[in-house]
Amino acid sequence: MEIGIAGVGRIGKIHLENILQRFPDIDVTLVADPSEEAAAYVHEKNLNFSYNYEDIVGNKEVDAVIVCSPTNTHADFVIDAAKAGKHIFCEKPLDLSLGRVKEVLDMVHHSGVKLMLGFNRRFDPNFLKIKSMVSSGKIGDPQILKITSRDPGPPPISYVKVSGGLFMDMAIHDFDMARYIMNKEVAEVYAKGAVLVDKAIGDAGDIDSALTTLVFEDGTMANIDNSRKAVYGYDQRLEVFGAEGMLKADNNFPDNHQYYGTEGIHGSLPLNFFLERYTTSYLNEMDAFFKAIKNNAEMPVSGDDGLEAMKIALAAKISIRENRPVSLNEI
Ligand SMILES: NC(=O)c1ccc[n+]([C@@H]2O[C@H](COP(=O)([O-])OP(=O)(O)OC[C@H]3O[C@@H](n4cnc5c(N)ncnc54)[C@H](O)[C@@H]3O)[C@@H](O)[C@H]2O)c1
């Protein structure tokens, strides 16, 4: 299979390195990125490079594209790739406008190409295990899900301004995780948000802390706790409580040593951020993408999954603005 990659910033580099090292039967035909830094990086790897994404789309050899460029390019890039008959892996989110996402999904659907969205956490070994145990009925009917998702530090204000906000940029992973673990749709969203970390985030029109309650169609619930700054590192935990028991996934640590001293017992801080914490998930999601193409199977994360998570994010925004629970039917 021949692929093209658009954008080799933080996440694009992860996917490119994974493909080069772990997928010998995948050829990286072309990498496109307008930046000089990217050009130097790609040339160092002896790969073909272009400053223009159109060169990937126009390349007849390319079977699939991996879109890792900034969010505001995703919708156009996905449409162009679909028109050219190329399968697509696109980083989240597809776009910040619901109307535009629906337009893109319609277009992709009619083109017949496969589209996978980059909700990588579904492929994390901790959460995969919990998902499979919930699905096999180990804890009976799941009733309450709790997700803790806190970053080690906020992104630059320039990023905050174009990110779509905490719900669309950060919590969207947690909204997808909630749907994935509970395996049902969200009916209602009630969110509270605040600026507790950095006033500049508030000045930029966003929040940096949030508590969101999701009520699923059958009355079961999830609670999601987000912060842009946890001083002890990347805090990614999950707990599902069911009629027959409870399942939980703790943080991952670089090692499991413990130091016993006069002031207590101490260990390492959690792995610092997504690039370290979710290494395996990025590898697994690429594997799933390539396998779905080779086996002509359904993509494990669809464009519709992206749409549903986005609707929850939009409902959470409205909930804060209007200080009320918001039904997903309103979105
Ligand atoms: N799934 C995840 O865990 C995860 C993590 C980080 C980012 N993301 C998503 O990935 C996307 C990229 O984020 P990032 O943090 O890697 O950003 P980044 O700024 O580090 O990298 C973006 C890259 O895209 C390049 N680029 C800009 N315009 C382009 C164009 N027209 N064509 C091709 N390349 C272009 C930039 O030069 C840069 O190299 C965002 O949509 C973000 O939401 C997902």
The ligand as an SDF file (V2000), in Angstrom:
LIG
                    3D

 44 48  0  0  0  0  0  0  0  0999 V2000
   -5.0580   12.3210   18.3920 N   0  0  0  0  0  0  0  0  0  0  0  0
   -4.2240   13.0090   19.1210 C   0  0  0  0  0  0  0  0  0  0  0  0
   -3.7760   12.5600   20.1750 O   0  0  0  0  0  0  0  0  0  0  0  0
   -3.7570   14.3550   18.6440 C   0  0  0  0  0  0  0  0  0  0  0  0
   -2.6860   14.9640   19.2970 C   0  0  0  0  0  0  0  0  0  0  0  0
   -2.2360   16.1860   18.8340 C   0  0  0  0  0  0  0  0  0  0  0  0
   -2.8540   16.7880   17.7620 C   0  0  0  0  0  0  0  0  0  0  0  0
   -3.9100   16.1920   17.1730 N   0  0  0  0  0  0  0  0  0  0  0  0
   -4.5650   16.8280   16.0070 C   0  0  0  0  0  0  0  0  0  0  0  0
   -3.6370   16.7540   14.9300 O   0  0  0  0  0  0  0  0  0  0  0  0
   -3.6550   17.9510   14.1650 C   0  0  0  0  0  0  0  0  0  0  0  0
   -2.2220   18.5310   14.1180 C   0  0  0  0  0  0  0  0  0  0  0  0
   -1.8230   18.8290   15.4320 O   0  0  0  0  0  0  0  0  0  0  0  0
   -0.2760   18.9690   15.8390 P   0  0  0  0  0  0  0  0  0  0  0  0
   -0.2800   19.1250   17.2960 O   0  0  0  0  0  0  0  0  0  0  0  0
    0.5420   17.8940   15.2190 O   0  0  0  0  0  0  0  0  0  0  0  0
    0.0580   20.3710   15.1430 O   0  0  0  0  0  0  0  0  0  0  0  0
    1.4900   20.9440   14.7490 P   0  0  0  0  0  0  0  0  0  0  0  0
    1.2940   22.4050   14.6390 O   0  0  0  0  0  0  0  0  0  0  0  0
    2.5590   20.3920   15.6220 O   0  0  0  0  0  0  0  0  0  0  0  0
    1.7450   20.3430   13.2720 O   0  0  0  0  0  0  0  0  0  0  0  0
    0.9690   20.6810   12.1640 C   0  0  0  0  0  0  0  0  0  0  0  0
    1.8350   20.5100   10.9330 C   0  0  0  0  0  0  0  0  0  0  0  0
    1.0130   20.6990    9.7880 O   0  0  0  0  0  0  0  0  0  0  0  0
    1.7310   21.5460    8.8830 C   0  0  0  0  0  0  0  0  0  0  0  0
    0.7840   22.2270    7.9870 N   0  0  0  0  0  0  0  0  0  0  0  0
    0.2350   23.4750    8.1240 C   0  0  0  0  0  0  0  0  0  0  0  0
   -0.5460   23.7490    7.0470 N   0  0  0  0  0  0  0  0  0  0  0  0
   -0.4720   22.6500    6.2380 C   0  0  0  0  0  0  0  0  0  0  0  0
   -1.0180   22.3500    4.9550 C   0  0  0  0  0  0  0  0  0  0  0  0
   -1.8120   23.2140    4.3220 N   0  0  0  0  0  0  0  0  0  0  0  0
   -0.7160   21.1410    4.3910 N   0  0  0  0  0  0  0  0  0  0  0  0
    0.0940   20.2520    5.0290 C   0  0  0  0  0  0  0  0  0  0  0  0
    0.6470   20.5070    6.2410 N   0  0  0  0  0  0  0  0  0  0  0  0
    0.3560   21.6840    6.8380 C   0  0  0  0  0  0  0  0  0  0  0  0
    2.5230   22.4800    9.7720 C   0  0  0  0  0  0  0  0  0  0  0  0
    3.5950   23.0840    9.0580 O   0  0  0  0  0  0  0  0  0  0  0  0
    2.9790   21.5190   10.8470 C   0  0  0  0  0  0  0  0  0  0  0  0
    4.1880   20.8810   10.4980 O   0  0  0  0  0  0  0  0  0  0  0  0
   -4.6800   18.8700   14.8320 C   0  0  0  0  0  0  0  0  0  0  0  0
   -5.8920   18.7580   14.1280 O   0  0  0  0  0  0  0  0  0  0  0  0
   -4.8540   18.3000   16.2320 C   0  0  0  0  0  0  0  0  0  0  0  0
   -6.1770   18.4770   16.7410 O   0  0  0  0  0  0  0  0  0  0  0  0
   -4.3640   14.9840   17.5750 C   0  0  0  0  0  0  0  0  0  0  0  0
  1  2  1  0
  2  3  2  0
  2  4  1  0
  4  5  1  0
  4 44  2  0
  5  6  2  0
  6  7  1  0
  7  8  2  0
  8  9  1  0
  8 44  1  0
  9 10  1  0
  9 42  1  0
 10 11  1  0
 11 12  1  0
 11 40  1  0
 12 13  1  0
 13 14  1  0
 14 15  2  0
 14 16  1  0
 14 17  1  0
 17 18  1  0
 18 19  2  0
 18 20  1  0
 18 21  1  0
 21 22  1  0
 22 23  1  0
 23 24  1  0
 23 38  1  0
 24 25  1  0
 25 26  1  0
 25 36  1  0
 26 27  1  0
 26 35  1  0
 27 28  2  0
 28 29  1  0
 29 30  1  0
 29 35  2  0
 30 31  1  0
 30 32  2  0
 32 33  1  0
 33 34  2  0
 34 35  1  0
 36 37  1  0
 36 38  1  0
 38 39  1  0
 40 41  1  0
 40 42  1  0
 42 43  1  0
M  CHG  2   8   1  16  -1
M  END
$$$$
